[in-house]
Each structure stands twice: as structure tokens, then as C-alpha cells.
Amino acid sequence: MAVLTIKDLHVSVEGKEILKGVNLEVKGGEIHAIMGPNGTGKSTLSSAIMGHPKYEVTKGSITLDGQDVLEMEVDERARAGLFLAMQYPSEISGVTNADFLRAAINARLGEGNEISLMKFIRKLDEKMEFLEMNSDMAHRYLNEGFSGGEKKRNEILQLMMLEPKIAILDEIDSGLDIDALKIVSKGVNEMRSSDFGCLIITHYQRLLNYITPDYVHVMMQGRIVKSGGPELAQRLEAEGYDWIKKELGIEEETVEQEA
């Protein structure tokens, strides 16, 4: 069972401290949701986990199955089993979806263990059909000319093809209509198993109507200040964040908007 452990994580961007002591553990078989006002460090957390060079870890640790993630390069983190579905997926001209996915799978499997072409095609066809994606998307350049919904669906296709240990979904529901939201959620739910853990960063309860989290965490001022079950997200949707600020004596946000 995979375990991602984050202890007392402090992260700065261009000299400004954004994360101020995050503690979190995500195990295989668990889905965690992080919610919170804008600018509180949610996307900074996902970028720091994956090793974006803009985000400097100044204190604390991140481990995956006991291995020091902070000592790994970005590609090593991916090969170790971490996956990030980004809020704004990149476009890569000249590289087809299929070529990108096969190269990514083979990079994770390692030399001498590459997936056969026929097995890859069967798996790709199966996952694309499950996600109700047009078959021609496999041969289009990665995210080039894709609508917002197609890009997000494509991120879930990558998730299902790569089968990571721990996935981080950063606002995967942003800009989705209800039909696309249901399909994206269906893909995440299909992945649920003891071998797969997931961290969902979202602003809205609506996604959690389709992907029921085991744990919901509220982030404010660069820390996780409250945790609970799905009912916590429902209360946030109904009442906003003011009740948490009053309950915990938290003043207005002082963390600047994340880049």
C-alpha cells in the first residue's frame, strides 16, 4: 500500500513563504480533498510535491513509501508513482497523445520491461471508450486545440493509463460542464483501490458529489487548519469559510494570491 507523508512542510516562492507547516498523510485506498479560499497554498502544495523549481522547500519533508521525494528529480517522482493532473494542462505540438502516453508508460516500466504495442493499443482503446473520448484524440497533438473539458478528460486518461500510486488532481473540475464532470469523476472512481491514493484540490462541493472523499481538509494561511469527513465539505458549501475563521480565531487571509 502506497503512503505519501508530508511533515511540517514550508514552501517559499520568490522569497515569500506560502506554506507554513503542512502535515498530511495520504494512503492507498484513500481519497483526500483539500479546500480553502484563494491564495492559501493549495496549488503551491501540489507543485512542491511534484518538484516545480519555482517552489522552494525551506523546511519539512515529503516521503513516498519511505523514500525522500525531495531528493528526487521531477521525472524520478513520476517514475516513483506520483502523478499531477494540472489545473492548466500544457499543449505540446508535434507529439501525439498516443506517443506521449506510450513513452510515459515505458519510462515508468524501465528498460527491458516496455509495454508491447498491441497491449498498449488495447488498453488505450479501452480507457478512451470508458471516458467517452473520440478515437481520433489519440492521434492529435497533446492538448493542442483541445477544449477545456477535453484537456481535463485527457488528464484522467493519462491517470488511468499510467496507474500511479498517488495522484494529485489540482482543480480538475475547473470549467467543466455537468456531463464532463460526471465523466471525469467516473474515471477517478474507477481507479479506487488499495493500490491508489488520491489528493483532490477543489473549491467546490459539486465535484465531491460524484467523488466521495474519505477525508476533507481546509487550508488557510498556508496550513491545514481543520479536517473531517465529507460532511465538512457540505458545510463549507452551505456556510462558506467564515465559521471556521471564527471557530479557530483566524484573522483574514494574509497569504498573497498564488502564481
N, C-alpha and C positions, 0 to 999 in steps of 0.2 A: 504494500500500500504506500503510495506516494505521500510525502509530507513536505509542505513548504512552510518554513518557520521564519518569521520576521521578528526581531527583537530590538527594541529601543532604537528604531531607525530614524536618523536625522539626515535630511537631504537639503542641499542648498542649490539655488540657481542664480548664477551670476552674483554670488556673494550674499544673496538673500536666503535666509533659512525658511523653507516651505514646510517640510515635515519635521516635527519636533518631538519625536519619540513614539513611533508607531509600533504596536505589538499585535501580531496576528499569526494564527496558525491555520492552514488550510490542508485538510487531509483528503486522500482519495475517498470517493463516495459522498463528499460534502459539496454543497453549493453555498457560497457566501455572497452576500450583496453588500456593497458599500454605497451609502447615500450621504448627502450633505450639500450645503449651499455651494454656489460657485466660488472657486478660488480657495478651497480649503485643503487642497493637496491630493485629491483623488487621482487625477491623471498623473501627477508627479509620482505617486506610488507605483503605478503601472510602468512608467518609463524607467524608474530607478531599478525595479525588479529585472527589467529586460536589458539594462545597461546602456541606455541612451547617454552619450558623452556629455550632453548639456547638464545632466543632473549629477551633482557631486555628493556622494555619500560621505558625510563627515563623522558619523558615529553609528554604531549598531551593527547588526549582522542580518544576512539573508542566507538561509541554507535550504537545499533541496535534498531530501533523503540523507541529511548529514553532511553533504558536500557544500563547500563555501561558494555560493553563487557569485559573490563579489570578486572572486579571483578569476572568474571565467570571462572570456570574450563574449560578445553578443552571439556569435554563431555557436559557441560552446554551450551557452544557456539553452538555445533552441534544441541542440542535439541532446542535451541532458533531459529534455522533456518539458520545457517551458514554452508557452505559446501566447502571443498577444494579438488579439483582434483589435485593430486600431479604430479610433473614432473617425479618422480621415485616412482611409487606405490609399496607399501610393499607386500611381499609374506607372507602368513600365512598358515603354514602347519597344517592339521587336522581340518580346518574349511572350509566347502564348501561355495561357492558363495551364494547359496540359504539360508543356515543357517545364514550367516553373514548379508545378506540383511534383512531377516525377523527380526532378533534380533535388527538391527539398526532402522527399521521402528517402532517396538514395543517400543523401548526406547524413540523415539520421541513422540509416541502417548500417552505413560504413562500407568500405571497400570489400568486395567479395560477397556481400550479402544483398546486393541490389535487387529491387523488385523486377520481376520479368515484365516484359511489355504487355503480354496478354493479361496477366494478373492485374497490372495497373489499369488497363483499359476497362476490364470488367468492374473493378472497384470504382473507377471514376464514373462510369455509366450508371452504376447502382446508386451512388451518392447524389449525382446530379438529378436523377429521376426522383429520388426521395425528396430533394429540395425544390422540385418542380422548376428546374432550370432548363432552358433550351440547350440542346446538344451543341449548337454552334458556338456557345460561350467557351467551350473547351479550346477552340481554335482562335479565339480573339486574343489580342494582346492584353496583358494583365491589367484589368480595371480601366483600360483606355476606352473612353466613350461610354462607360457603364453609368447607369443612373445610380442615385444614392442607394436605392433598395437593392439593385443588382450587386453593388460593391459589398454591402453588408451580407447578402446571401453568399457571395463568393468567399467572404471571410469564414463563414460557417462551413462551406465546402472544404476549405483548407483545414479547418479544425477536424472535420470528420475523416479526411484523407490522412492527416499526419498523426492522429491519435496521440496527442501529448499526455503527459502525466497531470500537468496543471495548466489550465487555460485562464487567461485574464481577458475579459471582454469589456473594453472601455467604451461605454455608451453605444453598445451595439444596436440599441433601439432608436438612436437619434435619426429623425427624419423618416422613419418607416411608417407606411400606412398599415392599417389593421391586418390586411392579408399578408403582407410581407413580415409583419411582426409575428404572426402565427407560425409562418414557415421557419423563420429564424429560431423561434422558441422550440419548434418541433425538432430541429437539428440538435440543439443543445440537450434537450431531454433524451434524445436517442443516445447520446454519449454517456448518460449517467451510469456509473458502475463503480465498484470499489477501486478500480484502477485509474479513476479520473476524478480530479478535483477542479472546482471552478470558482473564480472570483469575478463577480459581475459588478461593474461600476455603472450606476444609473442614477438619474434624477427622479425617475417616475415609477410609481407603483404599477402602472399598466403592464410593464414587462413581467413583473413578478406575479401577475395574474396567470401567466402562462408557464413561467418557470418558478416553481415554488422553492424558495431558498430554505436551507436548514438554519442559517444564521443571517441576521441583518445587523450591520454596524453603521453607526453615524459618525462621520468625521467632521470635526470643527477645529479651526485654528491649528491644523497640522497634526492632529491626534485623533484616535478613535476614542470618543467620549461616552458612547453608550452602545450596548449590544443586546440583542434579543432575538426572538423568532419572527416569523412572517407578520405577526400582528404589529410589530414595531413599524414596518413599512406602511401598513394600513393606517396607523395613527398619524404618521408623518403626512400621508396624502390628505388626510382629513383636517389636520390641525397645523401643518407646517412645522417649522423648527423652533418657534418662539418658546414653546413649552419646555423643550429640552434646555434652552438657554436659561430660562427662569429656574428650572429644577436644579441645574448644576451651577448656577451663578456665573454663567459665561456671558461676558460682555460682547458687544458687536464685533463681527469679524475684523481682524487686523491683518490677516494674510492677504497679500495682493493677488489679483487675478492671475491664474497660471497662464504661461505662454502656450 
